Amino acid sequence: MDTSTLAPTTRFARAAVFTVFGLNGFTLSMWVVHIPVITTRTGVSHATLGMLILLMAGGGILGMQAAGPVADRVGSRAMVAAAGVFVALVILIPINATGPVTLALGLAALGIGNGALDVSMNSQAVHVERQYGRPIMSAFHALFSCGGLAGSLVGAAALHAGVDARVTVAVVAAVALVLVIACVPRLLPRDRPHPAEDAALLESGAGLETADVRSTATGAGSGSDGAEAYAGSGAAPVRARRDVRKVLALGAIAIAFLMTEGVANDWSTLQVHERLHVSDAVAALAFGAFSTTMTIGRFAADRINGRFGRVALVRWGALLAAAGLGLIVGSAWVPVTLAGWALLGVGLAGGVPQIFSAAGNLGTETATTDMSHVFTLGYLGFLAGPSVIGWLAKFTSLTTALIFPLVAILLCAWFARIVATPEP
């Protein structure tokens, strides 16, 4: 598609969603980079901190589940506005906490806000992608990663300069608040009729077929063998019923991809250290290789998707990830192991954005709710995956335990067709 013909509103919406994704990563990094400062001030132990982080995760799941139905009713733009402002404000609570109770309240609130923002901004991203008529979803996720990296660098620099953490986060919160408010008018309004409007169509005799004609007239469709065509503008076809099996299947793939990502985040450095008996500094290169190639891969994934299709991107990405894990499990040499972690990052880069894009394009009147369910399942995989690997490592070794995500990601390659855009 020639993007020079796009309406300015669509271009502005894309820039606004990019900003929201970057801000989300930047704001969350303020909590991560200041964890040592916060734990010292509040006096919480490592065990207590672990429980509080679990509370934050629970809040995230609650926020995801609540945001889906609300966004389906009022639109993702309104939900992004509410959740974005909420996150910008509640990030001040943990950084100013003076004890375990206030820290717990702050992290629970931050989890709820971030979960709601995660679902709503991805729903808005799906809407913008449909208007663009070509894949752009992975780039949004790349901006989140860049925002997290930038926030970590800013936070570290401020700490090095002796700036009080509360001052740094207050400035970041103010800037985030202003930018969210500035971005909201640029976001796209609700992209499909409200269920009540469809009910009115049924009563008037038009039926849901009218909604399908109205939607498909905009150019929505899907190609064969994974080379999906994107809608030129407007909404996806509206279906009356949710395809529960499709939602669960997408959720299963999301579990496998995000479980593997969580394993890389939590175990990559320790795996290299234990397997190859290298220094902590060398072992840290494993996560660096993984995160770098994942970020770069997300910037490239949209072009690959546009050329070969969503199904091919997920299938070949899963195979590359499996090949990376195979190198990690079988290697006894540092360069090969690091190459394996780098290859894993490349393979996982485009998968998750495409799974969420597929969930947002199911064409039901509860599209954002469907996406929130897929999000929640994937998030559970991200949280549970590292724990499963830790449990398996007790019976074998950390390296051998990585065979579990290797098998899971190979299954994703086999069932990649699930992410294809449904026929109208």
N, C-alpha and C positions, 0 to 999 in steps of 0.2 A: 504493500500500500504506500502511495505517495503521501508522506506526512505533511507536505507543504500545503495540502488542501484542508488540513484539519482546522476546525474552528479555534480561535484564540482561547475560548473557555476551556477546551480540552487540554491545550498546552499548559494553561495556568493551573488546571487541576492536577496535571502530572507533577508540576513543580511543587505544588502544595503538598501532595502526598509524599514526594521525595523528602521534603522538609520535615514532615511529621515522623516518617520512619527514622531519619537521622536524629531528630530530637529525642525520640524514644530511646534509642541506643545511647545517646549522650547522657540523658537524664538518669537512666538506670546505672550507668557507669559511676555516677556520683556516689551511689550506695556501695558498690563493689570496691572502689578505690579507697574509700574511707572506712572500711570494716575495722582495721586495726585501731583507728582513732575512736570509733564508736564503741567497740568492745572495752577499750581501756576506760572510757568515761563512764560507761554503764556498769562496769564490773562483772559482766556476764562471762561464764566459762565457755570453753569450746563446746561442751556438751549442750549447754543451754542455747548457744548460738545455733547449733545444728537443729534443735527443736524449733527455734524461731524462724529459721530459713524454711523449714518444712511448713510452718504456719503461713509463711509468705506464699509458698507454692499452693497450699490449699486455697488461699485467697485468690490466687491467679485462676484456679479452676472455677471457683465460684463466679468470678468476674466474667470469664469466658462464657459460661452457661447463661448468665443473666443478660449479657450484651447481645447475644444472637437474636432472641425474640424481640427485644426492644428495638434493635436496629432494623429488623424486618417491619416493625410497625411505624417507626418515625423516620427511618432512613439512616444510612451509615454516616452521613455528614453530621447530623445532630449528635450521634453517638460519639464520633471522633471529637467533636467540640467538648462534650461533657467529660469524656474520659481523659482527654488531653489536658484540660484545665485541672481536673482532679489530681492527675499524676504530678503536674507542675507544683501543686500546693502540698500534697502529702509527702513529697520527697523531703520536705523540711522537718517532718516529725522524727524520722530515725536519726538524722544528723544532730538534732537538738535533744534527743532522749537522754534522760539522766538516770534511768534505771531499767530493769527488765520489763516492767509493765508498759511504760511509754514506748519502749522499743518494740514490744510485741504488737501494740496497737498500730504503731507506724508501719511496721512491716506487713501486717495483715491488710491495712488500707492500701499500701503500695502494691501489694499483690493483686487485690481486687481491681484497682485502677489500671494496672498494666495488663491484666487479662482482658478487661473490657476494651482497652485501646488496641491490643493486639488483634482481636477479632474485628473491630470496627474499621481500623485502618487497612487491614487486608481486604475486607469487603469493599471498601472504597477503591482500593487498588485494582480489584477485579473489574469494577465498573469502569475505571479509567482505561484499563487494558482493552476492554470491549470497544470503547470509543476510539481508541487508537487503531484498532484493526490489526495489530501485530503484537507479538509477545514482548512485554516489558516488566513482567512480574518479578523476575529474578533480580533486576536492578534495584527495585525497592528494598529487597532484603539485603542487597549489598550495601545500600546506604545505611541500614541499621547497623551492620558490622562496622562500617566506617565511623558512624557516630559513636559507637562504643569505644573504638580505638582512640578517637579524638578526645573523648571525655576522659579516658584513662590518662592520656598524656597531659591534658590540662590539669586534672586533679593532682597528678604526680608533681608537675611543675609548681603548682601553688603550694603544695606541702613542702617542697624543697625550698621555696622562697620564704617559708615561715608564715604563710597566710592562714588564718584560722579557718578550719574546715567549714564552720558554720557560715562564715562570710562567703566562701567560695560557692557553697551550695545555694545560698540565698540569691546570689547574683545569677547563677545558672537557672534557678527557679523563675526569677523575674523575666529573664530573657526568653525562657521556654514559654511562659505564660503569654507574653506579648506576641511571639511568633505563632503560637497556636491560634490565638484570636485573629491574627492577620491572615492565617491560612484558611480558616473555616469558610469565609465567603467565596473562596476560589474552588472549593470542593464541589463535586457534582451532586445534584439533588437525587432523591430516591429514583432508582432506575427501572422500577417495575410497579404496576398498580398495587395498591393496598388490597389485601384480601377482601375487605368490605366492598371495594370497587368491583372486584371480580364477581362478588355475590350479586351486585346490582346488575351486572351484565347478564348473569344467569336468569335473574328475574325478568329482564327485558327480552329474553329469548335469544340473546346474542351468544351466550355460552362461552366456555373457555376457549372454544375454537377461534373466537374473535381475537382473544388475547394472543393465541398462537400466530394468527395471520398478521396481527399488528406487529408482533415481534420479529417473525421471520421475514417480513417485508423489509426490515432494516439490513438484511444480509447475513443473519446468523446462519451457521451451518457447521458441518464438519467434513473433513476429507476422509480418504481411505488410508489404511496402513499407518495411522498416526499423524498424518500431515494435515492437522486440523486447520480450518479457516476461521478467522476471527470475525466477529460482527463488525460491520463498518460503523454503526452507531446504534444507540438505543439499547433495549433490554434483550435478555435471552428469553426464549419461549417460556411461558409460565405454565407450569403443570399443577394440577390440583393436589396431587399426592406426593409425599416424599418417598423416594426409593430407598428404603431402609437398608437393603442389602448393598446398594452402591455406597451409601454413607459409611457403613461398617467396613466395606472393602477398602475404601480410601483411608479410613482410620487405621486399618491394619498396616497398610503401606507406610502411613505416617509414623506409626509406632516403630517400625523397623528402621526407617531413615533417621528419626530423631533419637532412637535408642543408640544407634551407632554413633551419631554425633555426640551424644552425652558420654558415651564410653571414651571417645577421643578426647573430650574436654577433661575428663576426670582421671583417666588412666594412662594416657600416652606417655607422659614424662616418667611415671613410675615403671611402666613396662620396659622402656629403653634402659632405665637405670638397673633394674633387676636382671633383665635378660642379657645385657651386654656389659654390665659392671663398669659403667662409665661414670664420670663426675656428674654432679647435679647440673652444672652449666651445659654440658653436652646433652644431657637428657632433656633439658628444657627446649632444645632445638626441635624436638619431635612435635610439641604442640605449636611451636612457631611455624614449622613447615605446614602443618595441617591448617591452621587458621589463615595463613597467607594464601595458600592455593584455593581455599574455600572462598575467600573474599574475591580474589581475581576471577575464579570460576563463575561466580554469580554475575559479574559484569559481562562475561562472555556468553552465559547460558541463553540469554534472550535471542541472540543472533543464531545460535545453534538450533534453538526451538523454532525460530522463524523459517529456517532452511529445511529441517528434517522432521519437525513436529514434536509435540509434547511426549508422545509415547516413546519415540526413539530416544529422546533426551533422558527420560527416566530409566529406560531399559539399559542403554549403554553407560549411563552414569552409575547405575547399580553394578554393572559388570566391572567398571573401572574401580569402584569402591571395593568390590570383592577381591579384585586382583591386588589392590593395595594391602588389604588385610592378609591376603595370602603371602605377600612379601614379608610383612611384619611377623607373621607366625613362623615362617620358614627361615628367616634370615638370622645369621649370627655375625653380621658385619654392619657397622654403624651407617655407612653411606646408603646401603641397600634398605636398611630399616627406615631411615629418614625419608628415602624415596617412597617407601610404602605409605608412610603417614601423609606425605605430600599428595600421593596419588589418591589416597582416601579422601582428602579434602576436595580434590577436583571432582571425584565421582559423586560426592554428596552435595556439591554446590547447587546444582539446578533442581534436584529432586523435590525438596520440601516446598519451594515456591510453586512448582507445577502441581503438586498434590493439592495445595490450598486453592490454586486457581481452578483446578478441576472441580473442587467442592463448591466453589462460588459460582460455577457455571452449570450446575445441575438443572437449572431452569425451573425450579419449584418456587412457589410463593413464599417459602420459608428458607431461602437460599442462605441467609446469614446464620440462621439457626443451624442449618446443616453444616456450614463451615465451622461453627463453634463446637459442634460435636467432634468433627475431625481434628480440630485444634486440641481439644481436651484429650482425646485418645493419644495423639502424638506427644503431647506434653507429658502424659503419664509414662509413655515410653522413654522420654528424655530423662525423667526422674528415676524410673525404676531400672533402666538399663545398667547404669553403673553399679547399682546394688546387686543385680543378678550376676554381673561379672565378678564382683567381690566375693559373692557366695560360691560361685563355681571355682574361683581361684583357691579356695580352701581345700578343695578335693583334688585339684590338678596343679596348675600354675597359672599365673596371670596371662602369660602368652597363649597357653593352650585354651584358656577360657574365651579368647577372642574368636575361636571357631564358631561360637554361638552367634554373634552378630554377622559373621561371614556367611553362615547358612541362611540367616534371616534376610540379608541383603540380596543373596542369590535368588531367593523366592520372589523378591520384589521385581527382579529382572524378568522372571518367568511370567508374573502376573501384571506386567507394566501396562497392558491394554486397558486396565481398569481406569487409568487417568484420561482416556480418550473422551472428548466432548460428546455428550449424548446427542443422538439424532433428534431434530425438532419434531 
